[in-house]
Amino acid sequence: MTMPYYASAEQVMRDRSEYARKGISRGRSVVVLTYDGGVLLIAENPSSTLHKVGEIYDRIGFAAVGRYSEFESLRVAGVRLADVRGYSYNRRDVTGRVVANAYAQTLGSIFTEQMKPFEVELCVAEVGATPEADQLYRLTFDGSVVDEPDFVVMGGQAEAVSAHLREHFRAGLPLREALEVGVAGLSAASASTQANGGEHSTLPAEQLEVAVLDRARPKRTFRRITGAALRTLLGADAPAAPAAEETPAPTVPTEPAPGTPPGLGDPGAPDTAGGVDPDPGTPA
């Protein structure tokens, strides 16, 4: 008789944790940090359609790393939860803590009850009326939730990016400086930069996904920063010197030779329409 395979609960949880961490470590990093006007979300993401940063509700944002299909399903579930709660009660009852607790319960149930855990790491950010009221919640694959004060770093190179931010970040930075600090942290650990064998000195705008929760906006605070606006903030649009305009050569009007029929003239003179002076001995 074959004995059934047995593994202790601790070993099962350890194996699931290792499996989830390996999946998350393969993803590019994401940084969420506060600045003087709200919350800034930065992701290294060359895709223009598969977003790692999104909106949950009026003043709540979402950022994630890991398997896209899994964290996208969680984002959609969070949007539905916020909409139903805001419609049933009041829009002020939809807070980042409510959404974070719902995510924690879902991730915890999946981690303990299902064979395969979600390979995701999430951040729920809420912008407050004042900088002191901003909230950042970090959620891991097993449902653990932590309230972070200034910034959250997720992804495979989280330790290296966090070390850079701890050295250069300070509270109350303006948007441009906060973006520079976040992009520099991502560039320090990215495989696309020259420091790690890549092509760029820092991550270009084409490989970044940037959004803000703008405290000054009255209702929906989420706003993406793309294109020329992002390049300007990164300082990539240096004003080019205007090209010197060439002065066209003056056109000297020409007249057809005497006796030339109308519409004919010298081929080299455009005003004579390409005709030639007929030979006096040749019949017309």
N, C-alpha and C positions, 0 to 999 in steps of 0.2 A: 504494500500500500504506500502510495506517494504521500509524503508529508506536505501539507500546504506551506507555501512560502510565508514567512513571518518577518515583519520589520517593525521595530518599535515606533511609537508616535513621534518621538524626538527625531529618529532617523528620517522618517517620511517628511517632516517639516523642514529638516535640514536639506534634504534633496530638492524639495520644491523651492526653497529659498535660493539655493545655488543655481537651479535652472532659471529662475526669474532674473537673477542678477546677471547671468551670462547674456541673456537676451537684451537687457537694458544697456549693458556695457557696450554693445555693438552700435548703439544709437549715438547720433551727434548731440552735443550738449545744448542745454537751454538755460538762460539766465533770466530771472525775474527780480527786479530791484526797484526801490522807491527813488523818486526824485522830487524836486520842490513842487512840481505841478501834478503829481499823481503817482502812477505805477507804470514802469517801463518793462515790456516783455520782448526779449531778444532770443531768436533761435537760429542756429546754423542749419539752413534748410535751402538747398538749391532748387527744390520743386516750387513752382508757382501755383499749384492747385492742391496739393496734399498738405494742408496747413497743420502746424504743430501748436499754433496759438490761435485762440478764438474768443468769442463772447458767450457768456452764459446769460447775463441779465443786464439791467441798466448800468449798474456800477460794479459788476462782477466779471472778471476775466478768467481764462483757462489756458494753461500751458501743459504740455506733456512730452514725454520721450518714451521710446519703446516701439511696440508693434502698433502700426497705424490703425488697423481695423479694430483693435481692442480699445484704444483710448478714444477713437472717434465715436464708438458706440457709447462710451461713458459720457462724452461731451454732449451727445444728443439727449441722453437720459437726463443729464443735468439741466439742459434747456427746458425739457418738458416738465421736470419737477418745479423749476422756478416759475414757469408760466402758469401752471396749475395752482401753485401756492399764492402767487400774486393775484390771480383772478378770484380765487376762493376767499382770500382774506384781504390783504392789502399789499401794495407793492413794497412798502417799507418792511414787511415781514420776511421778505426774501433777502437773506444775508449770506455772506460768504461762509459763515460758520454752519448754517443749515445745509448748504450744498456740500461742504467738506465732510460733515457728519454722515450724510447720505452716501457719499463716495466711500468713506471708511467702512461703513457697514457692508456695502456691496463687495468691495475688494476683500474684506475679511471673510465673508461667506464663501466667495469663490476660492480663496486660498485654502480654506479648511475643508470644504466639502467636495470640490472638484479635483480630478486627477491632475489637470494642468492649471497652474495659476496664471493670472494675467501678467504679461511681461511689460508692465507700464509703471511709470512714476509720474505723479500729477502735481500741479500747483494750482490752487484756487486763490485768486487775488481779488480783494475788494478795496476800492478807493473810498476814502472817507471825506467828510467835509473839511477836515484839517489833516496835515501830515501825521499827527499823532494817532488819528483814527484809521489809518491804512492798515490792512491786514493781509498777511501772506500765510497760507496754509500749505504745507508740503505733505503729500500722501504717498506712501510706498506700496509695493505690490501686496503686502500682507494686511493692509488696512490701517497701518499705523499713521497717525496724524500728528504733525508738529507745527506749532505757531512760530514762524520765523520773524525776527524784528525788522531786518533791513533788506536782505536779499535771499534768494533761493537759487541753487544751482543743481541741475539734474543732468543725468547722462553718463556716458562712459568715462569722461575725463573730469568728473565733478570735483575731485580733490584738487587737481592742478588749477582749475578755474577758480575754485573757492579760495585757494591760497593767494591768487593774484588779486581777487576782490578784497580780501581782508587787508591787503597791503595798500590798495589805492582807493577803495570806496570810502566815502564819508556821507553822512546824512545831509540832505538839503541841496544836493548838486542840481544845477540846471540841466535841462534836457540834453543839450549837446554834450556836456561833460559826462553825464551819466551814460550816454550812449557810447562815448569814447572808452570809458572804463569797461563797460560790458563787452564791447567788441574786442578790446585788447585782451580781456580775459579769455574769450572764446578763441581768439587767434593764437594765444600762447599754447593752447592744447590741441589745436586743429591740425589734421593731417594735410590740409590744403595750403598751409603757410610754409614759408621758406625755412622757418625754425625747425620744422618737422619733415622736411623733404618735399614740400609742395612748391607751388609756383608763385604765390602772392606773399608780400610782406605782411599784410593784414587781410582779413576776410573782406572781399569786395561786396558791394551792395547787392549784386546778383545772387550771392550765396547766403543772404540774410533775410530773415522774416522778422519784421519789427512792428510792434503795435504799442499803444499807450492806453491807459485809463486816465483820461484827462479830467482833472477835478473841476476845471472851469466850464465844462460843457454841462448844460442844464439837465438833460435827461439821460440819453444813452452816451455814456462816457467813452466807450470803446472806439478807437480810431486806428486804422492801419496807416503806416508810413511807408510809402513805396516810391519808386521812380526818382524823379528829380528832387523831390523833397528829402528823400533818404540820402541821396548822394550829396546834397548840400550840407546836411547835418554831419555827414562823415568827412566833409572837406574834400570830396573827390572832384568837385566842379570848380577847378581853378579858372578864373577868367582868362580867356585866350585873347591875344593881341589881335585887333581887327586887321583883316587882310587889306593891303593897299589896293585901292581901286585903280584899274588901268584906264587911262584917258583914251577914248577911241580916236582914231585918226580922222581928221576932218574930211568930209566927202566933197570933192570938187565936182560941181555940176558940169556936164558935158552937153554939147549941142550936136545934132546930126549935121553932117556935111551938106553944103548946098546941093540941091537936086535930089537928095535921098528921099524916097517915098516915106510917108508917115509909118512909124512902127519899125523901121529898119535903121541900122546904123552899125557902128564899129563893135565887134564882139567884145573887145576889151573895155568898152565904155558902157556901163549899165544903163545910162540915161538914153542911149541910142537904140536900145532894145535889140541889139545883136545884129543889126544890118550891116552891110558893107557898101562902100561907095561904088556904084556901077561903073564899068568901063565905058567911056564915051562911045567906043566903036561897037559896042555890043547892043543888039536890039533889045528893047525892053520886052 
